[in-house]
Amino acid sequence: MRNLLAWRWIFFIGGMMIMSLGVSLTIKGQRLGIGPWDVLHVGLFQNIGLTIGSWSIITGFLIVIVTSLILKEWPRGGTWLNMMIIGLFIDFFNWLLPDLTSLPAHIASFVLGVLILGYGVGIYVAPNLGAGPRDSLMLLFVEKFGWSLRAVRTGIEATVTVVGFFLGGPVGIGTLIVVLFTGQIIQISLPQCRKMLLKITNQDDEKGLLHYKEA
């Protein structure tokens, strides 16, 4: 059991690092546009300053506070780690990766980023150690109003995209690609990552440690 817990944390933290790399690659290829939340973060960065990762942390923190007040329960530790680690590593990879100039380089960086992002989410979600702030907000609307998960996610992403667009964030065909295809990649990567985690730890998940309610 201890071995399973250790590997769950390795997958959780490692997956968030990989996801952050994917986000940064899409930002480097932003000539095509970037994901909805990143449009907002980049727009805030361009208008106010700080860093893109800092705005990811700040918006995540505000979401956590609001959802906690409404639900009257404190989020799991994994939610706080999600908020901090992803923001810090987005800034790290944005600093590490070179800026791109040519359109082919932007396209290659963006496509690779979407793939890595989707698999990063699958890796960090697989151990079931806590949803990220934005996922918590989505689930809150589903629980409170009975709306479908797809409708809530689309509505939230459309809202932050519009706000980010008016702040000057890069919106384009890539934004639509992120919305349409990231979920499809996660649908493939998540079961693979769960099976990999259970195989590494020689577990059969009889106690449902990695069980999720499928969306």
N, C-alpha and C positions, 0 to 999 in steps of 0.2 A: 504493500500500500504506500509506503514511504517513497519507493521508487517511482510509482505512478504520480505522486504529488510533485516530485522533483521534475519529472518530465513534463507535466502539465504546465509548470511555471516556465520551463525552457521554451515550450511551444508558444506560450502566451507572450512572453517578452520578445522572443525571436521573431514571432509573427508580426508584432507591431513594428519592429525594426524594418522588416521586409516590406510591410505595407507603407511605411514612411518613405522608403526608397522609391516605391512605385509612385507615390504622390509627387515626390521631387522630380522624377523623370517626366511626369506629365506636365509639371510646371516648367521644366526646361524646354519642353516641346509645346509651349503654350500658344504658338502661332495658330494651332488648330482649335484652341480653347481648352479649358480644364474643367474638372469636376465642379458641381454646384457649390459645395461648401468652400472649395478652394478659390472659386471666383470671389466669394465674399471675403475670404481672408486676404487675398491679394489686393482687392479693392480697398480694404481697411488699411493695409500696409502702405499703399500708394498715397492715400489721403492723410493718414495720421502719423505713420512711421512705425516704430518698433520693428518686429520681424514677422514673416508669414507664420512661422511656428508659434510665436508669442500670441498671435491672434487666434490660432487654433486652440491654444490653451485657454485663453480668456473667454472665447465663446463657449468652449466646453464647460468651463467653470460656471458660467452664468446659467447654462442649461441644466447642469447638475443641481444648482441651488433651487431653480424654479421647480424642477421635477420633484426634488426632495420635499419642498414645501407643500406641493399639491398632494403628493402621495403620503406625506407624513411618515416617511421612512428614509433612513440614511442609506446611500448607495453602497455597494460592496467595494472592498478595497481595490479590486481589479478595475473598477470604473475610474477611480482617481489615477491609478497608474496609467491606464489607457490615455487619459487626458494629457498627462505630463510627458510620457515617453514619446508619443507620436509627435507632439509639438516640438520637443527637443531634437528628435532625429530628423524631422523635416528641415529644420534649420541647419543641422549638421550636413545632411546630404545636399541641400541647396548651396552650401559653402563648398563642399567637396567636388561636386560635379561641375564641369565647365559649362559656360554659356555657349549656346549654339547660334549659328548664323544662317546656315543654309536650310531651305525648306525640306530636303530629304532627311537631314539630321533631325529636324523638329518632328517629322513624321515617325522616324524610327524610334526616337526617344519617347514619344507619346504612346505609340503602340506597345512598346516594351513596358512602359510604365503601367498601362492598364492591365496587362497580363500579370505583372509582378504585384500590383495592388490587389487584384482579385485573389491571388494565391496567398498573399500576406494575410488578408482577412480570414481566409479559410484556416490558416495555421493558428492565428491567435484566437479565433472563436472556438476551435475544436476542443480545447481543454475546459471550456465552460467555467471560466473564472470571473465573469462579469462583463456586461455589455458596456459599450462606449457611451458617452453622454448623448450623442445624436441618436443612437439606437434606442436609448432609454426614453428620449423625447417622443420618438415615433411610437413606441409601445404605449406610452402614456395616452396619446390621442386615440389609439385603437381601443384601449381599455375604457376610457372615459366616455367616448362617443359611439363606440361600436362600429366605426368605419373600417373598411378593409385596409389591410397592411399596405397594399399596392397604392391605394388612393391617398393614404396619409403620407407615404414616402414621396409620391409624386408631388403632392401639394407642398410639402416642406421644401423639397429640392427646387421646385419652381419659384417659391417665395425667396429663398436665399440667392438663387441665380439672378432674379430681377433686381434685388437690392444690390448685389455685387456688381451687376452690369452698370447700374447708375452711379456706382462708386468708381467705375473705370476698370473693373476686373475683366479679364479676357474670356469672352463668351464666343463659341463657335461650334462647328460641327463636332469637335472633340467633346464638348460638354454633353451633347446628345449621345455620343458614343459611350461615354462613361455611364450615363443614366441607363442606357439600354443593355449594355453588355457586361458591366461589372457584376450585376446580380447573377447573370448566366454563368460567369466564370466561378463565382463563389459557390453556386449550386453544384458545380463539378468538383471544386477544390475541397470544400468542407468535408464531404464523405471520405475523400481520399486521405485527408489529414487525420480524421478521426481513426480510420483504420490503421494508418501508420503509427499513431500514438499508442493504440492498443497493442499493435504488433510489437513495438519496441519494448513495451512494459509487460508483455505476456499476460494481458488482461482480456476478459471477455465482456467487461462492462455490465456485469449482472446487477450491480447496484445502481446503474443509471448515472454514473458520474459524468458521462459525456452526453447525457440525453438532452435533447432540445425539442421544443414544440416547433414543428416545421411551419414555416410561413406559407 
